[in-house]
Amino acid sequence: MENFQPDDFLAGWVGGAAGVLVGHPLDTVKTRLQAGTGYHSMLHCISSIYRKEKIRGFFKGMAFPLATVAMCNSVIFGVFGTALRLLSTNRDDTTRCKPTLFDLIAASALSGVAAVAVGSPIELVKIRLQMQVQAPGRQGTFRGPLHCFLTTLQQGGLLGVYRGGGAMLLRDIPGYCTYFVPYMLLCQNLTPQGKQGPHPAIIWLSGGVSGAISWGLSTPLDVVKSRLQADGVGKTKFHGIRHCIYQSYHTEGLRVFFRGTIVNCVRGFPMSAAMFLGYELSLKAIRAAQACAEL
């Protein structure tokens, strides 16, 4: 049980909350671009949201992910840290060696599976709330996160709240590999020899770069996931992943799968930088407090 350390989960919660606070406005723009209609570009989407819904429109659905995405990130970072320690422990179970590239990839893939198991219903509720356009005189379908979740559960059962989970799995397994692996490698290579850990500036830069890379490469499957999760309110347009891909390509062409790439990369940098910085600094503070308590 030495490989399981609760401080990973607590620090992951702090990092997740920091990421949501920084990244949610552009996440709303990304969702509207991918699953909505009538937006010609990122700037056009931003101006349309502001014109119709003012500043509040960018923070739509934020309360729910702030409470739950932080929990989801707690699981992701906790699973990654636990899996990495387990994989990098020698067969005699007494010594731990430096993680190999395979260890990093395997731990990242496991964290991607955990992300889908915990986060798919959260993503669905967040996206459906973000897609509601609260124009003057128009009442939204959902009154809030709980109403959205319960309505979806009542209409579609457990499969309904996990709608888009397959696409999210295809996105997140490679997505977290291109998230954690570049981060770990950048931190290792940018930290001078003899230093016990990376400087906060290195953490910020490594987290931001890895986030931009991961979100940029994940965009095609992110589009499919967003469309599947935004769909199903009233009439259902897409019957599954393949049908969503076919219909999207047939009606809008290949470029539809790269819609939101720029905003994904732009949003991925500050959001991931804040997330990793929040994680690493809180983890350091927790372990320092634990060491003081043991004295």
N, C-alpha and C positions, 0 to 999 in steps of 0.2 A: 504493500500500500504506500511505500515511500514515493512512488511515481505520481500518486494523486496528491495534489497540493491545492487546497481551497483558495489560496491567494491568487492563483491564475484566474479563477472564476470571478472573484471580486474585482480584480484589476480590469478584467475584460468588460465588466459592467460599466466601470468608470469610462473606459475607452469608448465603448459603444454609445454612451450618453453624449460624450464630447463629439463623436462623429455625427450623430443625429442633429445636434444643435448647429453644427457648421454646414452640413450637407443637405438638409431637408428642402430649403427653397429651390435649389437647382434640381433636386430629385423630383419635385413637383413638375418643373419644366420638362424634365426628361420623360416622365410618365405621359404628360399631355402630348408631347411630340410623337411618342411611340404608339400610343393607343387612341389618341384623339384624331380629329380631322380639322382641316381648315388652317393649319399652321404651316407657314412657308419656310421658316427658319427658326433658330434659337431666339434671335432678337425679336422676331415677330411674335413668337409665343410669349416671351416675357412681357412685351408691350400689351398684348391682348389680355393676359391675366391681370396686369395692373389696371388697364382701362376698365375692365368689367368687374373686377373683384377687389381692387386696391391691394395694399400690402398683405392683408389677411389671406388673400388667395394663395400666396406662396407658402404659407404655413398651414394650409389645410391638411387635416389628418395628422398633425405633428404630435399631439398629445399622446395618441395611441403608440406610435413607434418610440417615443421618448420613454414610455413606461415599459415597452415590450422588446424593442430592438436592443436596448441595453441588456436585457435578460438574454436575448438570443446571442449577442456578442460575448456575453459571459460564458455561455456554453461553448461557442466556437473557440475562443481563446483557451478555455479550460481543457477542451478535448485536444487541441493542438499541442499545448504544453505537456499534458499527460502522455499523449501518444509519442511525442518526440523523446521524452525521458525514457519511456518504455523501450522504444526502438533503439535508442543509443546506449542502452545498458548491455554490458557483455553477458555472455551465456552463464557465467558463474554468479550473476546477480549481485556482485559485490562492487564492481567498478563501472564507471560511466565514461564512455569515450566521446570524442567530438562527433556530432551528427554528420552522417554522410548525405550526399545529394538524394539518395533513395529514401533515407529517413525523413528528410524534409518534404519530399513529394508525397510519401505515404501518410505522414501526419497531416499534411494540407488536405489531401483527398478525404481523409476521415472527418476533418473539420467541415468540409463541404457537405458531406452526408448529414452531419449534425445540424448544419445550418438549414437544410431543407426540412428535416424532421421537426424542428422547433419553429422555423421562420416562415414556412410557406403560408399558413393561415394569417400570420401577421402582415405579410406582403400583400395578400389578397385584400384584406380590410383596408390597408393604407392606400392601395391603388384605387379601390372603388370610391373611397372618400375623396381622393385627389381628383378623380374624374368628374365629380359633381360640380357643375357650373352654377354657382349661386348668383344668378343674375337677378336684378330687381323684379319682384313679383313672381319669381320661380322658386318652388319648393323642392329641395333635394329628395331623392329616394330614401336616403338613410338619415336618421336623426343624430347618429353618432357612431363610434366604433362598436359598442356593445350591440346596438340595434342592427348594424350591418352584419356582424358576426352571427347573431341569432337568426336573422332573416335568411342569410345564406345557409346556415345549418338546417333550418326548417325546410327550405326549398330543395336543397341538394344533399342533405345528410353530410357524413364525414367526407365523402368524395367531393362534395361541393366546396367545403372550406379548404380542401387540398387541390382545388382546380389549378392547373398550371404547375403542379409540383414536379411532374416529369420533366418539363422544360427547365424548371429551376435546378433540378438535379443535374441535367446535362450542362447547365451554365456554371453551377457552383463547384463541381468536382474539379474541372480544369481551372475554373476561375480562382479558387483558393490556392491552387498550385502556383498560379502566376501572381498571387498576392503575397503569400508568406515566403516563398522561395527567393524572389528578388529582394525582398526586405531583409531577410537573414543574410544573404550574400553581400548586399550593399553595406549593411552594418559591419560585417566582418572585415570587408576590404577597405572601408573608409576609416575604421578605428585604428589609430596608431598602435604599433606593437608595445606591449607593456601596460596599456590601459586596461582597467578592469571591466569597463563597459563603454558603450558608445556615448558620445556627447549628445545632449538633447537636440542640438542642431542637426546632427547626423541622423538621429531617430526621425526627426521631422522630415528631412529631405528623403530618406530611404522609404518612409511610409508614404509620402506623397507620390514619389516616382512609381512605387509598386502599385499604388491605388490607381494611378492614371493608366498604367500598362494593363492591369487586370480588367478594369471597367471598359477600356477601349476594345480589348480583344473579346470581351464577353457580350458586346452589343448585339450581334445577330440573335443569339438565344435569349438575351434580355428583352428584345422586341417581341419575340414569340411568347415569352412568359407574361409580359405585361398585357399583351392582347388577350391571351387566354384568361387572365385573372380579371381584366376589366370587362370581359364578355360574360354573358350569363345573367345579367340583370334584365329581366323581361325576356326578350327573344334571344336565343343562343345562335350566334353566327358560326362558331368554330366547334367542331366535334372532337378535336384532338390536336396533337402536335403537328402531324403530317398534313392534316386538313388546313390548319392555320397557316403553315408554310406555303401550301399550294395556293390557297385563296389570296393570301397577301401578295405572293409573287404574281399571280394571274391578274390581279386588279391594279397593283401599284409598281410592279417590276422589282428588279433585284435591289435597287437602292433603298427600298423600304426597310431592309434588314440592317441598314447602317444608319437609320434615322436615330438621332440622338447621340451619335458617336462623339461629336465635339463636346456636347454638354456632359456626357459621361466622363470624358477625360478631364474636362475643366472641373467638374464636381468631384471626381475621384481624388484629385491631388489634395485639396484642403481637408476634405472629409477624412481620408485615410491618414494624412499627416496628423490631424487632431486625434484620431482614434489610437494610432500607435503611440503617440506621445503621451496621451492620457493613460494608456495601458502601462507603458514602461515606467513612467514617473510614479504612478500609484502603486505599482508592484514593488518598486524600490522603497517607497515610503512604508508600505505594509511590512516588508521584510526587515527594514530598519527598526520598526516598532516592535516586531517580534523578537529581534535580537536584544533590544533593550529590556524587554520583559523577562527574558531568560537570564539576564545578569543578576 
